[in-house]
Amino acid sequence: MGSRVHLINPSHVSFGVAVITPRWLYVLAAATGSRWGDPNLVDETLVPIDPAIIAPGDVVGIGIHTGNALRGYEIGRLARKLSSAATAT
């Protein structure tokens, strides 16, 4: 399989229930072309990211705001180690 797109809503705490639905995940997923296949959506308030799913050449989008910025930066550093393209939105 070729490169994939991963869209991540970071959170230090995963408690199985989304408090605020990160709508940007679904908007960007719908706007992602079929060239990349179906995007992998991760909302860490539901389940933490599994770093093993990020492969070299994958594109990683991370949505951050003040409350989750530090976790978002942490995931960004990890993604840059594992893949060549990571960005925060």
Secondary structure, 3 states (H helix, E strand, C coil): CCCCEEEEECCCCCCCCCCCCCHHHHHHHHHCCHHHCCCEEEECCCCCCCHHHCCCCCEEEECCCHHHHHHHHHHHHHHHHHCCEEEEC
